[in-house]
Amino acid sequence: MRLFKDAHYDFLALRKKAYIISATCVAIGLFSLLLHKGLREGVEFTGGTLFQVEFVEPTTVAEVRNAVSAAGLEGAQIQQFGDSNDFLIRVSTFSESGETRVSEAVGDSLDELYGEDGWSFARTEAVGAKVGSELKQKALIAILLSFALTLVYLAFRFEWRFGVAAIVATAHDITLTLGFLSVFDIEITLATVAAILTILGYSLNDTIVVFDRIRENLKKRRKDSFRDIINASINETLPRTVLTSGTTLMTLGALAILGGAVIRPFAVVLILGVIIGTYSSIFVASPVLLELEQWGKKRERAKAASPAKAG
């Protein structure tokens, strides 16, 4: 079975519409990132203590907040998590062996309100502020280092215009993903950072597959225009792109639906990244490559015309 056999779609004819769609989405994401919500960092990065509490009987956020406040932990974040009886409690309190003391205080307060058999801790995490700061710094270094190494690889493997187009597409994908996390208030955890790194690799891999075919066709189809070669290359790699993205999305969809509340944010971020990465390899990286080629030819014509005018 071969999907999209002998496809002849004019993808580059849609590039201006794609620019408008991308610019709009990026603008919304940047507005949310820089001026509105920003990113909601998890306990790993901010420091503090997190509890996942399961209740036997249904309860409300207000009742759980009252119980936490009675333990002397003001300003705690309470969030319903997974099932209707599951809640996440985040407090900024942490000290050496402080996890035990905080959990005891919260546990005693919950015992008074719900009884010893009315609730249980499903998960407890505690991170010091110093450790959280180090994790944030190392997560940023991991993203930047992977980006830099990829650019070095592109510089050796392709011409400069291919590398610039790939950089633009990757920056587009990361910006859109971070904007999505901000707009939909998805918590940034170490798992989310892993998803972002995966998106970076997936997007670049998809772009490089198209660029490899363009480079091959530049040698085979010397009489064709650069625009026709790019369009033909996208169409030739379309079956591979659709099948790879489709099977990946099936797996991630199963993770998002069946993997539970803990793994769901990771799967959702990856789903978004696969869709954005597939879109950008066709409607961002390839059109930008065409724009760079046209810009280079204009410069060459301008240089050729300059001596003539001087003469």
Sequence and secondary structure as in RCSB ss.txt:
>XXXX:A:sequence
MRLFKDAHYDFLALRKKAYIISATCVAIGLFSLLLHKGLREGVEFTGGTLFQVEFVEPTTVAEVRNAVSAAGLEG
AQIQQFGDSNDFLIRVSTFSESGETRVSEAVGDSLDELYGEDGWSFARTEAVGAKVGSELKQKALIAILLSFALT
LVYLAFRFEWRFGVAAIVATAHDITLTLGFLSVFDIEITLATVAAILTILGYSLNDTIVVFDRIRENLKKRRKDS
FRDIINASINETLPRTVLTSGTTLMTLGALAILGGAVIRPFAVVLILGVIIGTYSSIFVASPVLLELEQWGKKRE
RAKAASPAKAG
>XXXX:A:secstr
  TTTT    GGGGHHHHHHHHHHHHHHHHHIIIII    B HHHH EEEEEEEESS   HHHHHHHHHHTT TT
 EEEE SSTTEEEEEE    TTHHHHHHHHHHHHHHHHH TTSEEEEEEEEE HHHHHHHHHHHHHHHHHHHHHH
HHHHHHHS HHHHHHHHHHHHHHHHHHHHHHHHTT  B HHHHHHHHHHHHHHHHHHHHHHHHHHHHHHH TTS 
HHHHHHHHHHHHHHHHHHHHHHHHHHHHHHHHHS TTTHHHHHHHHHHHHHHHHHIIIIIHHHHHHHHHHHHHHH
HHHHHHHHHH 
